[in-house]
Amino acid sequence: MLAPTPSSRKQVQFNGLALVIIDEQHRFGVHQRLALWEKGLQQGYHPHQLIMTATPIPRTLAMTAYADLDTSTIDELPPGRTPVTTVAIPDTRRSDIIDRVRNACMQEGRQAYWVCTLIEESDLLEAQAAEATWEELKLALPELNVGLVHGRMKPAEKQAVMQAFKQGELHLLIATTVIEVGVDVPNASLMIVENPERLGLAQLHQLRGRVGRGAVASHCVLLYKAPLSKTAQMRLQVLRDSNDGFRDCAKRPGNPRAGRIAGHASDRQRRV
């Protein structure tokens, strides 16, 4: 198992690479996938590729249509899971949301995520930061064990926090988008996303997927800061209306184009 960047480096060699399974395909660049394929060619193999994604980007959809890729769509939830109810609430009702977290954790015995888009407070960006939110919620919810995880922590520190949350030692986890993928805690049934207007549809859908992994009804609260732009309003409406990542991505505001299949440019970046 390899991360995207190291797997495509020249010094990495494989012994008879014949099959490449790429998860979260929207995170891989065209050249990264090509580099893996070429490593198989060097030893006389033509590696088969199985690529998987719940939130295809426009270029992925275009490659599916024009690049001779066979497709298979899984349009149902795994056994035992329930759809996530998504609501959008202005941050003026922040105290109500804090009470909701308290009730979910103390009365219902569940766990919750509180996702922020920044690690530290910024003078340039008007958004809630994870560290400040952690301090705030520790004071507002003294009866709960509140943890913090973000991308600047050492891997061992992050792993320790995530393990504590998974084992039920933490009621509430304050996090950045590092929890977007690879986190499976069935007892977590509530997610609060701060400043969702700063995130894209694919990222919001992936974050929302951290809840609803058990048999209990789960909820995702998009805690936005008014006023919202028209694009942000459309984006949050799409998430409220659907739990289907394919449908969500097909309704991206502005209908972005796929750019060049070869990966050199997109509709927003042209070569001069």
N, C-alpha and C positions, 0 to 999 in steps of 0.2 A: 504494500500500500504506500502510495507516494503522494506528496503535495504537488500542485501544478508546476511550480517553477523548477524544483530540483529534478523532477522526472524528465524534463526536456533538455537539461544541460548536457553539453558535449561529453563531459567526463563520466557521465552515468552510462553504464553498459548493461545489457541484458543478455541472458543465455537462452536464445530461441524464443523471442517475443512473438507470440502468435495471436494473442487476444488482449485487447485493452478495454477495460470497463471504466468508463468515466462517469462519476456521479457529480451532481450539481454542475452539469455541463455549461451552464450560462456563466460560470466563473472561469472557464478556460478560454484562452485565445485561439484563433485559427492556427497560428504558427506553433503553439504548444502541442496541439493535437497532431499537426503534421510532423513535428519532430519525433514524437513517439512512433508514428507509422514508419518514418525513415529508419529508425533504429532497428526495426524488424527487417526491413529491406536489406540492411547491411549484412545480415546473416542468412539471406535467402528466403525470408518469410514475408508474407503479405498479411500483416496483422488485421484481424477482424476488430471492428470497434463497436461496442455497445455503449451508447451514450444515454444518460438519464437526466431528466430535469422536471421539476414541477412547475417551473416558471420560465418558459422559453422566451428568450430575447428575440427581437425581429430577425436578426441574422440567422438564428437557429431555425426559425420557421421557414425562412427563405431557402436554407440549405436542405431542409426536409422536402421542400417542393421541387427544387431544381438540381440537387446534388446526388440524386440516386440513392436516397436513404430510405430503407423500409421502416415503417413506423408502427408502433403498438401503443395504444392509449389505455391506461388504467384509470377509469373514471368513477371508482368507488372507494370508499374508505376501508382501511384494514378492519378485520373483524373486531368488534368490541369498542370501536371508537365512535364518537358522536360529533356532529358538526359544531363549529364554534360560532356563537352569536357575537357579532361585531357591532359596536355602537360608537358614535363620535360625540364627544362631550367637550365643551369649552373649559379651559383651565380655571375659569371663575368658580367652577364647582369642585375645585380640588379637594376641599374638606370632605365633601360627600364621597369622593372616590377613596380617600384614606379610610373613612368609616367602612366602606365596602370591603376593603382589603382586610380590615380588622375582623369583620364578620366572617369572611371566607376562611380566614386562618384559625380563629378562635372558636367560632360556633360550628363551622362545617368541617373543621379538621383538614382543610386543604392548604395548598401552598400557592404562592403568587410570584410573578415576575413584574419588575418595574423597569422599563427600558428607557434609557436616555441616549440622545444622539451625541453628546459631548462627554469627555472625561472630566475636564476642569472648566470652570466658568471662564467665559471669554468676554472681552470688552467689545469685540467686533460682531459677535453672533448673539442674538437674543434667543437663547434656548437653555433649557434646564440641563445642568451637568450632573453626571453620576455621583461624583464625590459629594457635592453640595446636597443632592437629594438623599444620599445615604445618611448624612448628618441630620438632615431635617426629619426623615422618617424614623430614625432611632429615637428622637425626642417625642415625635407625635405618636409613636406606637411602642412604648416602653415594654409592653407585655409580649412583644414579638422578638424573635431572634432574627436580626436583619443582616444579610451578607452583602458584599460588594465584589464585583468581578469586572475587569476591563482589560483592554489590550496591552496596557503598559506593565501589567503585573508579570512576574516571572512565571514560566509554565508550571512549575511546581506549586506556586501560590494559587494560580487559577484552578489547577486540578484539585487542590485541597478544598477550595470553596465549593466547586461544583460537586465534589463527592459528598460534602457535608449537606448540601441542598438535596441531593439525590437520596441520601439516607434519612432525610426528614429532620436533620438537626437545625436547619434554618427554615423559618416560616416564609420569609420574603427575601428575594434576591434582587438587588439593584444591579443592573447590568447595562453595558453598551451593546452594540450589535454583534459582539463576539459570540453571543448565544444563538446567532441566526441559524446555524446548522449543527448537527451532531449532538444535540441535547435531548435526552429522553427521560422525562420525569412524569409518569402517569398521574401522580397525585397533584400536580400543578394544574389548576383549573381556571386561573385568572391571570390575565396579562394586561398591564397598563403600558401604553406606548406614549411617551412624552414627545411633543412636537412632531407628530407623524407627517406633517406637511413638508418636513425636510427629507423625507425618505421616498424612494420610488415604490411602485406597486410590487415589483418582484421581491424587494427586501421586506416590505411590510407583510406580504403573504408568507414569506419564509419565517419571519419572526412569529407571526400568529400560529404557525404550525408547531410551536413549542408547547402550546396547550391543546386540549382536545385529544390527548394521547391515551386517555383512560375512558371508562364507561360513564363517567359523570359529566353532566352538561358543563361546558366551559364557555368563558366569555373573554373577549378582547375589547378593551376600552382605548379608543384613540383620543388622547387628551390634547386637543389642539389649542393653539393660541390664535384668537381672532384679531383682525379679520383675515379670512383665508382668500387667497387668489382663486380665480375661477378654475384654474387647472387643479389646484389642491382640493377644491370642493368636489370636482369630478372624480378625482383619485379616491378620496375617502368614501364617496358614494358607491363606487365600484366595489370596494371592500365590504361595505355594509350589505350589498346586494348578493354577494356570491362568496362561496368557499372554494371555488374551482380556480386553481392557478392558471390553467390554460385560458379560461374565459376572462379572467382578470387581465392577463397580459394582452389578450386580443383587443381589449378596450382601453389600452393606454391613451391618456389624453394627448391629442396632437398627432396620433397615429404615426409614430416615428418609423422611418424606413430602415431597410436592412443594411444599406451601405454596400460595399464591395464584398463579394463572397470570399475573395482572397484575403480579406482582413486588413488591407492597407488603409482604408478610410471608411468613414461613415457619412451619413447625410449631414452631420454637423462638423465634419473635419475633412477638408479637401486638400489634396496636394497642390502646391503652387508651381 
